[in-house]
Amino acid sequence: MKLGRNFILLLVLISLPLFFITGEAQEKKEKARGGEKRIAGEKGFGFSASRAPIDIVSDTVEANQKENTVTFKGNVVAKQEDTTLYANTLIIRYEAETKKLKEIIAIGSVKIVQLDRRATGQKATFQQEENKVVLDGDAVVREGENEIRGERVIFYVNEERSIVEGGKGSRVNTRITPPPKEK
């Protein structure tokens, strides 16, 4: 099947904002700090607003213009610089007229990896307008040896805060490993 030029352009335009959701907040902070560059090891989790190439690999891609969605299915891997997202399915929802990103939903065996930070769950929802990420279903966030587990983790990117909720009959579990003693 031959893909039309408009479909490919639409797919590229819709896919790019997926990786910029957390980068916009970081860019605002950098401007407020007088344009300081982000340094390696600085806290933050997600994709950057840089113009670095983005690679998305999946078994199939389906665009539905009536529903304003693009769906990547089967062994989805989305990568930009040092951040990689893995999922069974990735759904991108966008505004019909402006093609502006509304929401991204990663479903099934979701894993986000950035350096020594990892987040896993069964579903991740990136809400563009609120700049919020919700990780559902046995959500686990790890940084180094530190770990927090709950049924749901909500990241408020602009506010640099998060909430972890336990599920029905379960509680939030946290492991904090102190750094080794300096000699």
C-alpha positions in Angstrom: 0.0 0.0 0.0 1.4 3.4 -1.0 1.3 6.0 1.7 0.2 9.5 0.6 2.5 12.5 1.1 -0.1 14.2 3.4 -0.4 11.1 5.6 3.4 11.0 6.2 3.6 14.7 6.9 0.6 14.4 9.3 2.3 11.4 11.1 5.5 13.3 11.5 3.8 16.5 12.7 1.7 14.6 15.2 4.5 12.4 16.5 7.1 15.1 17.3 5.2 16.8 20.1 5.1 13.4 22.0 8.6 14.0 23.1 8.4 17.6 24.0 5.8 17.4 26.7 8.3 17.8 29.6 10.8 19.8 27.6 8.6 22.8 27.4 8.5 23.2 31.2 12.3 22.8 31.3 12.8 25.4 28.6 10.7 27.9 30.6 12.8 27.2 33.7 16.1 27.7 31.7 14.8 31.1 30.4 13.9 32.1 34.0 17.4 31.2 35.1 18.9 33.5 32.5 19.4 30.9 29.8 21.5 28.5 31.7 22.1 25.2 29.8 20.7 22.0 31.3 23.5 19.9 32.6 23.9 16.2 32.8 22.5 14.8 36.0 20.1 17.6 36.6 16.7 16.3 37.8 13.9 15.9 35.3 12.3 12.9 33.7 11.1 12.7 30.2 11.8 13.8 26.7 13.6 17.1 25.9 12.5 20.0 23.7 15.7 19.8 21.7 15.4 19.3 18.0 17.2 15.9 18.3 16.0 13.2 16.0 13.1 11.0 17.3 12.8 7.4 16.3 9.5 5.5 16.6 9.4 1.8 15.7 6.3 -0.4 15.8 4.8 -3.4 14.0 2.0 -1.2 12.5 0.9 2.4 12.3 -2.7 3.4 11.8 -4.0 6.9 11.3 -7.7 7.7 11.8 -8.6 11.2 10.6 -12.2 10.9 11.7 -11.1 10.2 15.3 -8.0 12.4 15.1 -5.7 9.7 16.2 -2.5 7.9 15.2 -1.9 4.5 16.7 1.4 2.6 16.8 0.9 -1.1 17.6 3.2 -3.9 18.5 6.5 -3.6 20.3 6.5 0.2 20.2 9.9 1.8 20.9 10.1 5.6 20.9 13.6 7.1 21.4 15.1 10.6 21.7 18.6 11.2 22.9 18.9 9.4 26.3 15.2 8.7 26.8 13.3 5.7 25.5 9.6 4.7 25.8 8.5 1.1 25.4 4.9 0.0 25.1 2.6 -2.5 23.4 0.5 0.4 21.9 0.9 4.1 21.6 -2.1 6.3 20.8 -1.7 10.0 19.9 -4.8 12.2 19.9 -4.7 15.7 18.3 -7.0 18.7 17.5 -8.7 18.3 14.2 -8.1 21.8 12.8 -4.8 22.8 14.3 -3.2 19.2 14.5 -2.1 20.3 18.0 -1.3 17.4 20.3 -4.0 16.8 22.9 -3.0 13.5 24.6 -0.7 10.5 24.3 -1.6 7.1 25.7 0.9 4.3 26.0 -0.7 1.0 26.9 0.6 -2.4 27.9 4.0 -3.1 29.5 4.9 0.6 29.6 8.5 1.4 30.4 10.2 4.8 30.3 14.0 4.8 30.7 16.3 7.8 31.0 19.9 7.2 32.3 19.5 5.6 35.8 15.8 6.6 36.0 13.0 4.1 35.1 9.3 4.2 35.3 7.0 1.2 34.6 3.3 0.5 34.6 0.5 -0.8 32.5 -0.7 2.6 31.1 0.9 6.1 30.8 -1.2 9.1 29.8 0.5 12.3 28.8 -1.9 15.2 28.9 -0.5 18.1 26.9 -2.7 20.9 28.1 -2.2 20.2 31.8 1.4 19.1 31.2 0.7 16.1 33.4 1.7 12.5 33.1 -0.3 9.7 34.8 1.2 6.2 35.2 -1.4 3.6 36.1 -1.4 -0.1 36.9 1.4 -1.3 39.3 3.3 1.9 38.8 7.0 1.8 39.8 9.5 4.6 39.6 13.2 3.9 40.2 16.2 6.2 40.3 19.4 4.3 41.1 18.5 2.0 44.0 15.6 4.2 45.2 12.1 3.0 44.4 8.5 4.0 44.9 5.5 1.7 44.1 1.8 2.4 43.9 -1.2 1.8 41.8 -1.0 5.3 40.2 1.7 7.9 39.9 0.8 11.4 38.8 3.5 13.8 37.6 2.7 17.5 37.5 5.5 18.6 35.2 5.1 22.4 35.5 4.9 22.2 39.3 7.7 19.7 39.6 5.7 17.5 42.0 4.1 14.1 42.0 1.5 12.1 43.9 1.7 8.3 44.4 -1.6 6.5 45.2 -2.0 3.0 46.5 -4.7 0.8 45.0 -7.7 -0.9 46.7 -6.3 -2.8 49.6 -2.7 -1.8 48.9 -0.5 1.0 50.1 2.4 3.0 48.6 5.8 1.3 49.1 9.0 3.4 49.1 12.7 2.3 49.4 15.3 5.0 49.9 18.9 3.9 49.8 21.3 6.3 51.5 24.4 7.2 49.5 27.6 5.4 50.5 29.8 7.0 53.1 32.6 9.2 51.8 36.0 8.1 52.8 
